[in-house]
Amino acid sequence: MAETGDTTVVGADSHFKGELSFEKTAKIIGKFDGKITGKGELQVSQNAQCKADVEAAGVMVDGLVEGNLNAKDTVKLNGSGVVRGDITAAKMVMTEGASFHGMCAVGPDSGRPASAAPSQSGGPSGGQPAGQSGQPPKK
């Protein structure tokens, strides 16, 4: 856990609208609407409501997130966590009881654009240009 003073907190009695950026750790305990970008971990506490697209190193969800999550490292959905949106992360942990409604791309290359992914050339698994099946032409 981060040292006191290293964590940005949206308190239980707070409702924040806008853009939040943080360096180390951010914790949503109340309500947040907008966009979140951080270099550290975002923690969404139980009973918190976060309606935002999130980009961070890691995301831990115990409350509700409505928006897309993009994590360079791990997205962790704990037992009371609910995500309604798409998840892109290097790793994902989903505890029994968690709820996820969306699509996900998980793995070390999941955050890369398609053009940055390793190229495939030929072989039985494809890599053929569009319109070429790898079969000899019919006579």
C-alpha positions as CSV (number, residue, x, y, z in Angstrom):
1,M,0.0,0.0,0.0
2,A,1.2,3.5,-0.7
3,E,2.5,5.8,2.0
4,T,0.1,8.4,3.4
5,G,0.2,11.4,1.1
6,D,1.0,9.3,-1.9
7,T,-2.6,8.5,-2.5
8,T,-5.1,10.7,-4.3
9,V,-8.6,10.1,-2.7
10,V,-12.1,10.9,-3.9
11,G,-13.9,10.6,-0.5
12,A,-17.1,8.8,0.3
13,D,-19.1,12.0,0.5
14,S,-17.6,13.4,-2.8
15,H,-18.9,13.4,-6.3
16,F,-16.2,14.4,-8.8
17,K,-16.8,15.2,-12.5
18,G,-13.9,15.8,-14.9
19,E,-10.5,14.4,-15.6
20,L,-8.2,12.9,-13.0
21,S,-4.5,12.2,-13.5
22,F,-2.3,10.8,-10.9
23,E,1.3,9.6,-10.5
24,K,1.3,6.8,-7.7
25,T,-2.1,5.7,-6.4
26,A,-5.6,6.9,-6.6
27,K,-8.6,5.6,-4.6
28,I,-12.2,6.3,-5.5
29,I,-14.5,5.9,-2.4
30,G,-17.3,8.1,-3.6
31,K,-18.6,8.9,-7.1
32,F,-16.5,9.8,-10.1
33,D,-17.7,10.8,-13.7
34,G,-15.2,11.5,-16.4
35,K,-11.8,10.2,-17.5
36,I,-8.9,8.8,-15.3
37,T,-5.3,8.5,-16.4
38,G,-2.5,7.4,-14.1
39,K,1.0,6.0,-13.9
40,G,0.2,3.9,-10.8
41,E,-2.8,1.9,-9.5
42,L,-6.4,3.0,-9.4
43,Q,-8.4,1.5,-6.6
44,V,-12.2,1.6,-6.8
45,S,-13.6,0.8,-3.3
46,Q,-16.7,-1.1,-2.4
47,N,-19.8,1.1,-2.8
48,A,-17.9,3.5,-5.0
49,Q,-19.3,4.4,-8.4
50,C,-16.9,5.2,-11.2
51,K,-18.3,6.2,-14.6
52,A,-15.0,6.7,-16.5
53,D,-12.6,5.4,-19.1
54,V,-9.5,4.4,-17.2
55,E,-5.9,4.1,-18.3
56,A,-3.4,3.2,-15.5
57,A,-0.7,0.8,-14.7
58,G,-3.1,-1.3,-12.6
59,V,-6.7,-1.3,-11.6
60,M,-8.3,-2.9,-8.5
61,V,-12.1,-3.0,-8.5
62,D,-14.3,-3.6,-5.4
63,G,-17.1,-1.2,-6.5
64,L,-18.8,-0.3,-9.8
65,V,-16.9,0.8,-12.9
66,E,-18.9,1.8,-16.0
67,G,-16.3,2.4,-18.7
68,N,-13.3,0.9,-20.4
69,L,-10.3,-0.2,-18.5
70,N,-6.8,-0.2,-20.0
71,A,-4.0,-1.4,-17.7
72,K,-0.4,-1.8,-18.5
73,D,-0.1,-4.5,-15.8
74,T,-3.1,-6.1,-13.9
75,V,-6.8,-5.6,-13.6
76,K,-8.1,-7.2,-10.5
77,L,-11.9,-7.7,-10.0
78,N,-12.6,-8.6,-6.4
79,G,-15.7,-10.4,-5.1
80,S,-17.9,-7.2,-4.9
81,G,-16.4,-5.7,-8.1
82,V,-18.6,-4.9,-11.1
83,V,-17.2,-3.7,-14.5
84,R,-19.5,-2.7,-17.4
85,G,-17.1,-2.0,-20.2
86,D,-14.1,-3.5,-22.1
87,I,-10.9,-4.5,-20.4
88,T,-7.4,-4.5,-22.0
89,A,-4.6,-5.6,-19.7
90,A,-1.4,-7.6,-19.5
91,K,-2.9,-9.7,-16.7
92,M,-6.4,-10.1,-15.2
93,V,-7.6,-11.6,-11.9
94,M,-11.3,-12.2,-11.3
95,T,-12.4,-13.4,-7.9
96,E,-15.6,-15.4,-7.4
97,G,-18.5,-13.1,-7.0
98,A,-17.2,-10.4,-9.3
99,S,-19.2,-9.3,-12.3
100,F,-17.9,-8.3,-15.8
101,H,-20.0,-7.3,-18.8
102,G,-17.9,-6.5,-21.8
103,M,-15.1,-7.8,-23.9
104,C,-11.5,-8.3,-22.8
105,A,-8.1,-8.6,-24.3
106,V,-5.6,-10.0,-21.8
107,G,-1.9,-10.9,-22.4
108,P,1.5,-9.3,-22.8
109,D,0.7,-8.0,-26.3
110,S,-2.9,-7.0,-25.6
111,G,-2.2,-3.3,-25.3
112,R,-0.3,-3.1,-28.6
113,P,-1.9,-1.8,-31.7
114,A,-2.4,-4.5,-34.4
115,S,0.5,-3.1,-36.5
116,A,2.9,-3.5,-33.6
117,A,2.1,-7.2,-33.0
118,P,4.5,-9.7,-34.3
119,S,3.8,-10.5,-38.0
120,Q,2.9,-13.9,-39.2
121,S,4.3,-15.1,-42.5
122,G,2.8,-18.1,-44.2
123,G,2.6,-21.5,-42.5
124,P,-0.4,-23.6,-41.7
125,S,-2.0,-21.0,-39.4
126,G,-2.4,-18.3,-42.0
127,G,-0.7,-15.0,-42.4
128,Q,-1.9,-15.0,-46.1
129,P,-2.9,-11.8,-47.7
130,A,-6.6,-11.3,-48.2
131,G,-8.0,-13.4,-51.0
132,Q,-5.3,-16.0,-50.9
133,S,-6.1,-19.3,-49.4
134,G,-2.7,-21.0,-49.6
135,Q,-4.2,-23.6,-52.0
136,P,-2.8,-24.1,-55.5
137,P,-5.0,-22.5,-58.2
138,K,-7.7,-24.7,-59.7
139,K,-7.3,-25.8,-63.3
